[in-house]
Amino acid sequence: MTAMHTAPRTGAGGNTTAHGGAVPAAGAALPSERDGGRRRQRIRQQLIAWAFIAPVAIYMVLFYAWPLIRNLDLSFRDYSLASFITGEAPFAGFDNYIEVFRSPTFWPALWNTAVFTFGSIIVQFALGLALAVFFYRRFPLSTTLRALFLVPWLLPLLVSASIWAWMLNSDSGVVNAALAVFGIPQVNWLTSPQWSMVGVLIANIWIGIPFNLVILYSGLQNIPSEVYEASALDGANGWQTFWRITFPMLRPVSAITLLLGLIYTLKVFDIIWIMTRGGPGDSSTTFAIWSYRLGFGGGSPDLSPAAAVGNLLILIAFVFGIIYIRTQRRTGDEL
């Protein structure tokens, strides 16, 4: 028997081989060319992504990272006015932080910072939530009244603090005049060590309520109405509906509201400075006021201890930010 040898057949495009394997048709890209095209496409997409990110990254580096690095360097060196200008200051290590911790102002300032911060955000959140629930019930002029509540938030802090300083003035303030109508003796809101913190707390709470109202009201609008209809069918009253539906479903919005309020209140300076300048004595001195006093309060400025106090504020805000992130991550895992 003779072996049969068959000649390879080629189509019109010549796309078969003698062993039956396919070859690229005329004009088709080779695998290496396709891989190169995909690689160039990925590089182009990455360059476009970096082009969008670059402005934000440059802004963060110039206005956040670099000032933070400079402030850290300032706190670990012994700067004076001359060395601050020349940039040559001896390394002091943790001496500035030790000086801050040993200062008689440290514990009063820490206590005042805690009272001012937590007192403000708790009352602001409670009143903001109550107002958000109130305005969530549609009634005539609700939109107008809600807009009027935004006025404290829109006013410059300089104006708001000046108005409250006038209202709480011991001699000519309208608050004491109103109290006198009811026979309540005069209160030295801004000049008494017992009342100065209460005075600045009232002003800061008044300013922060609109922020909580706006954020929490938007959170209420995201709760499905079907949930409330189901609770009504089950016979739940208003109080049960709030604690079992509204408040739990507002948890993510409440968390970010409290965190932003905490970070903002920690660094409040202008309200306290305009109303009491941290006094009398240290009765309303917070870390922000103390840092400003050390660096710019007159006399010989202590720039390095002032930077150390500022870094303590940054550290506190960072710790609470980490707590918030871990809490949100744990909540997400539970869901």
SVG drawing of the C-alpha trace seen along z (x, -y; Angstrom):
<svg xmlns="http://www.w3.org/2000/svg" viewBox="-52 -99 73 101">
<polyline fill="none" stroke="black" stroke-width="0.4" points="0.0,0.0 1.4,-3.3 1.3,-6.3 -0.8,-9.1 0.7,-12.6 -1.8,-15.4 -0.6,-18.9 -1.6,-21.6 -4.7,-23.5 -4.9,-27.2 -8.0,-29.4 -8.3,-32.6 -6.8,-34.5 -4.0,-31.9 -5.0,-31.3 -4.2,-27.5 -0.9,-25.7 0.2,-22.3 -0.6,-20.9 -4.0,-22.4 -3.0,-25.3 -4.6,-28.7 -2.5,-31.8 -3.6,-35.4 -5.6,-36.6 -4.3,-39.5 -4.5,-42.7 -5.1,-40.9 -3.0,-42.0 -0.4,-39.6 -0.8,-38.6 2.3,-40.7 0.8,-43.7 -2.5,-43.2 -0.7,-42.9 1.3,-46.1 -2.0,-47.9 -3.5,-46.9 -0.4,-47.9 -0.5,-51.4 -4.2,-51.7 -3.6,-50.9 -0.7,-53.4 -2.9,-56.0 -5.7,-55.4 -3.2,-55.6 -1.9,-58.9 -5.4,-60.3 -6.2,-59.1 -3.0,-60.7 -3.8,-63.9 -7.1,-64.1 -5.5,-63.2 -2.5,-65.5 -4.2,-68.9 -5.7,-67.4 -2.4,-65.7 -0.4,-68.9 -2.9,-70.8 -2.8,-68.3 1.0,-68.3 1.4,-72.0 -1.3,-73.0 -1.6,-70.0 1.4,-67.6 4.2,-70.3 2.7,-72.5 2.3,-69.5 5.9,-68.4 7.1,-72.0 5.0,-72.1 6.5,-68.8 10.0,-70.1 9.1,-73.3 7.9,-71.3 11.1,-69.2 13.5,-72.2 14.1,-75.2 13.0,-78.1 13.3,-81.8 12.3,-84.7 15.9,-84.9 16.2,-81.2 12.7,-81.1 13.8,-83.6 17.2,-82.0 15.8,-78.4 18.7,-77.3 17.5,-76.0 19.0,-73.4 17.3,-70.0 15.4,-69.8 13.7,-66.4 10.7,-66.0 11.7,-68.9 8.9,-71.1 6.3,-68.5 7.6,-67.9 7.4,-71.6 3.8,-71.6 2.8,-68.7 4.5,-70.3 2.8,-73.7 0.2,-74.6 -2.1,-75.5 -2.0,-72.0 -4.7,-70.3 -7.1,-73.3 -6.7,-73.6 -7.3,-69.9 -10.4,-69.9 -11.8,-73.0 -11.1,-71.5 -13.0,-68.3 -15.9,-70.2 -16.2,-72.7 -15.9,-70.0 -18.1,-67.3 -20.6,-69.7 -21.0,-71.5 -21.3,-68.4 -23.7,-66.6 -26.1,-69.5 -25.7,-70.5 -26.5,-66.9 -29.5,-66.5 -31.1,-69.8 -30.2,-69.3 -31.8,-65.9 -34.9,-67.2 -35.2,-70.0 -34.6,-67.6 -37.4,-65.3 -39.6,-68.3 -39.1,-69.7 -39.4,-66.3 -43.1,-66.6 -44.3,-68.8 -46.3,-71.8 -46.9,-75.3 -43.8,-77.6 -41.6,-74.6 -39.2,-75.4 -39.0,-79.1 -38.4,-78.3 -35.7,-75.7 -34.0,-78.3 -34.0,-80.8 -32.3,-78.3 -29.3,-78.4 -28.6,-82.0 -26.2,-81.3 -24.3,-79.0 -24.0,-81.6 -22.9,-84.5 -19.1,-85.1 -17.8,-83.8 -16.5,-87.3 -20.0,-88.7 -21.6,-85.9 -19.0,-86.0 -19.3,-89.8 -23.1,-89.6 -23.0,-87.1 -20.3,-89.1 -22.7,-92.0 -25.8,-90.0 -23.9,-88.4 -22.4,-91.6 -22.8,-91.8 -23.9,-95.5 -25.7,-96.1 -26.5,-92.7 -30.0,-91.8 -29.7,-88.3 -29.2,-89.8 -31.9,-92.4 -34.3,-89.5 -33.3,-87.6 -33.9,-90.8 -37.5,-90.8 -38.0,-87.5 -36.1,-88.6 -33.0,-86.6 -29.8,-88.4 -27.2,-89.5 -24.8,-86.8 -21.3,-87.7 -21.3,-85.5 -17.9,-86.5 -16.0,-87.8 -16.7,-85.1 -14.5,-82.0 -17.6,-80.0 -19.7,-81.2 -17.2,-82.1 -17.1,-78.6 -20.9,-78.4 -21.0,-81.7 -18.8,-80.5 -20.6,-77.1 -23.9,-78.8 -22.5,-80.8 -20.8,-77.8 -23.9,-75.6 -26.1,-78.2 -23.6,-78.4 -23.4,-74.6 -27.0,-73.6 -27.8,-74.4 -25.0,-72.1 -26.4,-69.2 -29.9,-70.1 -28.9,-70.1 -26.9,-66.8 -29.5,-64.9 -32.4,-66.2 -30.8,-64.9 -30.3,-61.5 -34.0,-61.4 -34.9,-61.9 -33.0,-58.7 -35.0,-56.5 -37.7,-54.6 -41.2,-55.7 -42.3,-52.0 -40.5,-51.3 -42.6,-53.9 -45.8,-52.6 -44.9,-49.1 -44.3,-50.3 -47.6,-52.1 -49.4,-48.9 -47.7,-47.1 -49.1,-49.6 -45.8,-51.4 -46.2,-54.8 -44.0,-57.8 -41.5,-57.2 -41.1,-53.5 -40.8,-54.5 -38.0,-56.9 -35.9,-54.6 -36.4,-51.4 -36.4,-52.8 -35.3,-56.4 -32.3,-56.5 -30.8,-53.2 -31.1,-54.0 -29.5,-57.4 -26.4,-55.7 -24.0,-56.3 -25.1,-59.9 -24.9,-60.5 -21.4,-59.1 -20.0,-61.4 -21.9,-64.4 -20.4,-63.8 -16.9,-63.3 -17.0,-66.5 -18.4,-68.3 -15.7,-67.0 -12.9,-68.0 -14.4,-71.5 -15.0,-72.1 -11.5,-71.0 -10.0,-73.8 -12.5,-76.6 -10.5,-79.7 -12.1,-82.9 -15.4,-82.5 -13.5,-82.1 -10.9,-84.7 -13.4,-87.4 -15.7,-86.7 -13.3,-85.9 -9.7,-85.7 -9.5,-82.4 -10.2,-84.2 -10.6,-85.2 -7.4,-83.4 -7.5,-80.0 -11.2,-79.4 -12.1,-79.3 -8.6,-78.5 -8.6,-75.5 -5.7,-74.0 -6.4,-76.2 -6.4,-79.4 -3.3,-78.2 -1.4,-77.5 -2.2,-81.0 -1.2,-82.6 2.2,-80.8 3.0,-81.8 1.4,-85.2 0.1,-86.3 2.6,-89.1 6.0,-89.3 8.6,-86.7 6.8,-84.1 7.3,-80.4 7.0,-79.1 8.1,-75.6 5.8,-74.9 3.0,-76.5 3.6,-74.0 3.7,-71.2 0.2,-72.1 -1.1,-72.3 0.3,-68.8 -1.6,-67.5 -4.8,-68.8 -3.9,-67.1 -3.2,-63.9 -6.6,-64.0 -8.4,-64.5 -6.5,-61.7 -7.3,-59.3 -11.0,-60.0 -10.8,-59.7 -9.3,-56.2 -12.0,-55.2 -14.6,-56.4 -13.0,-54.4 -12.8,-51.2 -16.4,-51.6 -17.7,-52.1 -15.7,-49.1 -17.1,-46.9 -20.6,-48.1 -20.1,-47.2 -18.9,-43.7 -21.9,-43.2 -24.2,-44.2"/>
</svg>
